Amino acid sequence: MKKLTIDPSAADLPAMIERGTLLHGHLGPFLVAGIRMGLLALELLNSPGYFNLRVESAAGTKTPLSCLNDGIQIGSGCTAGKGNLRIVGEGVARARFVTDEGASVTIRLRQSVIDSFAGSDLREKSQELETMARGALFEWTEPSS
């Protein structure tokens, strides 16, 4: 069986957002942020995604924050069905990614970005997040091994 991989440096972000929208049912800023979060984790951990990686998302299960989880699935290839995406009920836009070798990184969506969603057009905000510099979008720990 051929296993898929994700190369974050060559990822087609608009296509991933389209797939994420099909999975999730609508476009939204937390979905886009989750996709970008997953891609950033793969880059920082030099991981091909899907397998040999697990993530614990602190986003919980309450919308709209939980929409981050669907984005993480698209961006990292980790899924609840495979058991390598675990969702905890903290209600925080943060996820910890860990490779099978023990390297890890924790990524958090900046609170200022979350605050900017209030009262905004969610489609426009989603498009803005697609091109926002990752340092303006997230804060993260240095990968540990």
Phi and psi in degrees as GROMACS dihedral restraints (atoms count N, CA, C in turn):
[ dihedral_restraints ]
;  ai    aj    ak    al  type     phi  dphi    fc
    3     4     5     6     1   -76.5    20    10
    4     5     6     7     1   130.8    20    10
    6     7     8     9     1  -100.4    20    10
    7     8     9    10     1   135.8    20    10
    9    10    11    12     1   -75.8    20    10
   10    11    12    13     1   158.3    20    10
   12    13    14    15     1  -136.9    20    10
   13    14    15    16     1   164.1    20    10
   15    16    17    18     1  -127.4    20    10
   16    17    18    19     1   125.4    20    10
   18    19    20    21     1  -102.0    20    10
   19    20    21    22     1   104.2    20    10
   21    22    23    24     1   -61.6    20    10
   22    23    24    25     1   -26.5    20    10
   24    25    26    27     1   -75.4    20    10
   25    26    27    28     1   -19.5    20    10
   27    28    29    30     1  -115.6    20    10
   28    29    30    31     1     8.4    20    10
   30    31    32    33     1   -64.8    20    10
   31    32    33    34     1   139.8    20    10
   33    34    35    36     1   -91.3    20    10
   34    35    36    37     1    89.5    20    10
   36    37    38    39     1   -57.7    20    10
   37    38    39    40     1   -45.9    20    10
   39    40    41    42     1   -58.0    20    10
   40    41    42    43     1   -39.7    20    10
   42    43    44    45     1   -66.7    20    10
   43    44    45    46     1   -38.3    20    10
   45    46    47    48     1   -65.7    20    10
   46    47    48    49     1   -39.2    20    10
   48    49    50    51     1   -64.7    20    10
   49    50    51    52     1   -39.3    20    10
   51    52    53    54     1   -62.6    20    10
   52    53    54    55     1   -45.6    20    10
   54    55    56    57     1   -62.7    20    10
   55    56    57    58     1   -40.8    20    10
   57    58    59    60     1   -62.4    20    10
   58    59    60    61     1   -40.2    20    10
   60    61    62    63     1   -63.9    20    10
   61    62    63    64     1   -39.7    20    10
   63    64    65    66     1   -65.3    20    10
   64    65    66    67     1   -39.5    20    10
   66    67    68    69     1   -67.9    20    10
   67    68    69    70     1   -46.2    20    10
   69    70    71    72     1   -81.8    20    10
   70    71    72    73     1   -30.9    20    10
   72    73    74    75     1   104.9    20    10
   73    74    75    76     1   -15.2    20    10
   75    76    77    78     1  -165.6    20    10
   76    77    78    79     1   160.1    20    10
   78    79    80    81     1   -84.1    20    10
   79    80    81    82     1   138.4    20    10
   81    82    83    84     1  -159.1    20    10
   82    83    84    85     1   158.6    20    10
   84    85    86    87     1   -64.9    20    10
   85    86    87    88     1   -34.5    20    10
   87    88    89    90     1   -68.3    20    10
   88    89    90    91     1   -33.7    20    10
   90    91    92    93     1   -62.0    20    10
   91    92    93    94     1   -49.7    20    10
   93    94    95    96     1   -62.6    20    10
   94    95    96    97     1   -42.7    20    10
   96    97    98    99     1   -61.0    20    10
   97    98    99   100     1   -40.0    20    10
   99   100   101   102     1   -65.4    20    10
  100   101   102   103     1   -40.1    20    10
  102   103   104   105     1   -61.7    20    10
  103   104   105   106     1   -48.3    20    10
  105   106   107   108     1   -65.6    20    10
  106   107   108   109     1   -34.5    20    10
  108   109   110   111     1   -62.9    20    10
  109   110   111   112     1   -45.0    20    10
  111   112   113   114     1   -62.4    20    10
  112   113   114   115     1   -43.5    20    10
  114   115   116   117     1   -63.7    20    10
  115   116   117   118     1   -41.2    20    10
  117   118   119   120     1   -62.2    20    10
  118   119   120   121     1   -42.6    20    10
  120   121   122   123     1   -60.6    20    10
  121   122   123   124     1   -44.1    20    10
  123   124   125   126     1   -60.4    20    10
  124   125   126   127     1   -41.8    20    10
  126   127   128   129     1   -65.2    20    10
  127   128   129   130     1   -48.9    20    10
  129   130   131   132     1   -64.3    20    10
  130   131   132   133     1   -33.1    20    10
  132   133   134   135     1   -97.2    20    10
  133   134   135   136     1     0.9    20    10
  135   136   137   138     1    50.5    20    10
  136   137   138   139     1    49.6    20    10
  138   139   140   141     1  -110.1    20    10
  139   140   141   142     1   143.3    20    10
  141   142   143   144     1   -83.3    20    10
  142   143   144   145     1     0.8    20    10
  144   145   146   147     1    75.8    20    10
  145   146   147   148     1  -179.5    20    10
  147   148   149   150     1    67.4    20    10
  148   149   150   151     1   -57.4    20    10
  150   151   152   153     1  -127.8    20    10
  151   152   153   154     1   168.1    20    10
  153   154   155   156     1    59.7    20    10
  154   155   156   157     1    23.4    20    10
  156   157   158   159     1  -149.8    20    10
  157   158   159   160     1   143.1    20    10
  159   160   161   162     1  -137.2    20    10
  160   161   162   163     1   156.5    20    10
  162   163   164   165     1  -138.1    20    10
  163   164   165   166     1   141.5    20    10
  165   166   167   168     1  -116.2    20    10
  166   167   168   169     1   113.1    20    10
  168   169   170   171     1   -95.0    20    10
  169   170   171   172     1   128.9    20    10
  171   172   173   174     1   -90.4    20    10
  172   173   174   175     1     8.7    20    10
  174   175   176   177     1   -69.0    20    10
  175   176   177   178     1   -21.3    20    10
  177   178   179   180     1    77.0    20    10
  178   179   180   181     1  -160.9    20    10
  180   181   182   183     1  -121.8    20    10
  181   182   183   184     1    13.3    20    10
  183   184   185   186     1  -103.3    20    10
  184   185   186   187     1   124.9    20    10
  186   187   188   189     1   -71.0    20    10
  187   188   189   190     1   154.4    20    10
  189   190   191   192     1   -86.2    20    10
  190   191   192   193     1   -12.0    20    10
  192   193   194   195     1   -59.7    20    10
  193   194   195   196     1   -35.4    20    10
  195   196   197   198     1   -65.6    20    10
  196   197   198   199     1   -15.6    20    10
  198   199   200   201     1   -61.2    20    10
  199   200   201   202     1   -23.3    20    10
  201   202   203   204     1   -56.2    20    10
  202   203   204   205     1   -36.2    20    10
  204   205   206   207     1   -62.0    20    10
  205   206   207   208     1   -40.1    20    10
  207   208   209   210     1   -66.2    20    10
  208   209   210   211     1   -37.9    20    10
  210   211   212   213     1   -64.5    20    10
  211   212   213   214     1   -41.4    20    10
  213   214   215   216     1   -59.2    20    10
  214   215   216   217     1   -38.7    20    10
  216   217   218   219     1   -61.1    20    10
  217   218   219   220     1   -44.8    20    10
  219   220   221   222     1   -68.2    20    10
  220   221   222   223     1   -43.8    20    10
  222   223   224   225     1   -74.4    20    10
  223   224   225   226     1   -28.3    20    10
  225   226   227   228     1  -111.1    20    10
  226   227   228   229     1   -21.5    20    10
  228   229   230   231     1    81.9    20    10
  229   230   231   232     1    -3.1    20    10
  231   232   233   234     1   -78.5    20    10
  232   233   234   235     1   136.2    20    10
  234   235   236   237     1  -135.8    20    10
  235   236   237   238     1   155.1    20    10
  237   238   239   240     1   -63.0    20    10
  238   239   240   241     1   -35.9    20    10
  240   241   242   243     1   -64.2    20    10
  241   242   243   244     1   -36.7    20    10
  243   244   245   246     1   -81.5    20    10
  244   245   246   247     1   -13.5    20    10
  246   247   248   249     1    84.7    20    10
  247   248   249   250     1     7.4    20    10
  249   250   251   252     1  -103.8    20    10
  250   251   252   253     1    12.0    20    10
  252   253   254   255     1  -123.7    20    10
  253   254   255   256     1   118.1    20    10
  255   256   257   258     1  -115.3    20    10
  256   257   258   259     1   131.1    20    10
  258   259   260   261     1  -109.5    20    10
  259   260   261   262     1   124.5    20    10
  261   262   263   264     1  -109.1    20    10
  262   263   264   265     1   159.7    20    10
  264   265   266   267     1   -94.1    20    10
  265   266   267   268     1    39.7    20    10
  267   268   269   270     1   -79.1    20    10
  268   269   270   271     1   -25.1    20    10
  270   271   272   273     1    70.8    20    10
  271   272   273   274     1    37.6    20    10
  273   274   275   276     1  -125.8    20    10
  274   275   276   277     1   137.7    20    10
  276   277   278   279     1   -80.6    20    10
  277   278   279   280     1    67.9    20    10
  279   280   281   282     1  -143.4    20    10
  280   281   282   283     1   145.4    20    10
  282   283   284   285     1  -143.2    20    10
  283   284   285   286     1   146.0    20    10
  285   286   287   288     1  -114.0    20    10
  286   287   288   289     1   124.1    20    10
  288   289   290   291     1  -107.7    20    10
  289   290   291   292     1   132.9    20    10
  291   292   293   294     1  -134.9    20    10
  292   293   294   295     1   129.7    20    10
  294   295   296   297     1   -83.6    20    10
  295   296   297   298     1   164.1    20    10
  297   298   299   300     1   -62.6    20    10
  298   299   300   301     1   -22.9    20    10
  300   301   302   303     1   -82.5    20    10
  301   302   303   304     1    -6.8    20    10
  303   304   305   306     1    99.9    20    10
  304   305   306   307     1    -3.9    20    10
  306   307   308   309     1   -70.2    20    10
  307   308   309   310     1   142.4    20    10
  309   310   311   312     1  -144.9    20    10
  310   311   312   313     1   158.7    20    10
  312   313   314   315     1  -148.8    20    10
  313   314   315   316     1   141.3    20    10
  315   316   317   318     1  -112.5    20    10
  316   317   318   319     1   128.9    20    10
  318   319   320   321     1  -122.6    20    10
  319   320   321   322     1   136.4    20    10
  321   322   323   324     1  -130.0    20    10
  322   323   324   325     1   134.5    20    10
  324   325   326   327     1   -72.0    20    10
  325   326   327   328     1   128.3    20    10
  327   328   329   330     1   -60.9    20    10
  328   329   330   331     1   139.8    20    10
  330   331   332   333     1   -62.3    20    10
  331   332   333   334     1   -34.5    20    10
  333   334   335   336     1   -62.9    20    10
  334   335   336   337     1   -33.2    20    10
  336   337   338   339     1   -69.4    20    10
  337   338   339   340     1   -46.3    20    10
  339   340   341   342     1   -59.0    20    10
  340   341   342   343     1   -44.4    20    10
  342   343   344   345     1   -60.8    20    10
  343   344   345   346     1   -31.1    20    10
  345   346   347   348     1   -71.2    20    10
  346   347   348   349     1   -13.6    20    10
  348   349   350   351     1   -71.6    20    10
  349   350   351   352     1   -30.2    20    10
  351   352   353   354     1   -61.1    20    10
  352   353   354   355     1   124.9    20    10
  354   355   356   357     1    73.2    20    10
  355   356   357   358     1     6.7    20    10
  357   358   359   360     1   -98.3    20    10
  358   359   360   361     1   163.4    20    10
  360   361   362   363     1   -74.7    20    10
  361   362   363   364     1   117.9    20    10
  363   364   365   366     1   -66.2    20    10
  364   365   366   367     1   -31.4    20    10
  366   367   368   369     1   -67.2    20    10
  367   368   369   370     1   -46.6    20    10
  369   370   371   372     1   -63.2    20    10
  370   371   372   373     1   -41.5    20    10
  372   373   374   375     1   -64.4    20    10
  373   374   375   376     1   -38.3    20    10
  375   376   377   378     1   -62.2    20    10
  376   377   378   379     1   -43.1    20    10
  378   379   380   381     1   -66.0    20    10
  379   380   381   382     1   -36.8    20    10
  381   382   383   384     1   -63.3    20    10
  382   383   384   385     1   -42.8    20    10
  384   385   386   387     1   -65.7    20    10
  385   386   387   388     1   -26.4    20    10
  387   388   389   390     1   -61.7    20    10
  388   389   390   391     1   -34.0    20    10
  390   391   392   393     1  -111.3    20    10
  391   392   393   394     1    -3.7    20    10
  393   394   395   396     1   -62.7    20    10
  394   395   396   397     1   140.4    20    10
  396   397   398   399     1   -58.5    20    10
  397   398   399   400     1   136.5    20    10
  399   400   401   402     1   -62.7    20    10
  400   401   402   403     1   -29.6    20    10
  402   403   404   405     1   -68.6    20    10
  403   404   405   406     1   -28.9    20    10
  405   406   407   408     1   -79.1    20    10
  406   407   408   409     1   -24.0    20    10
  408   409   410   411     1   -88.5    20    10
  409   410   411   412     1   -42.1    20    10
  411   412   413   414     1  -128.1    20    10
  412   413   414   415     1   159.9    20    10
  414   415   416   417     1  -123.7    20    10
  415   416   417   418     1   146.9    20    10
  417   418   419   420     1  -150.8    20    10
  418   419   420   421     1   158.9    20    10
  420   421   422   423     1   -83.9    20    10
  421   422   423   424     1   157.5    20    10
  423   424   425   426     1   -69.0    20    10
  424   425   426   427     1   139.9    20    10
  426   427   428   429     1   -57.4    20    10
  427   428   429   430     1   134.9    20    10
  429   430   431   432     1  -111.7    20    10
  430   431   432   433     1   155.3    20    10
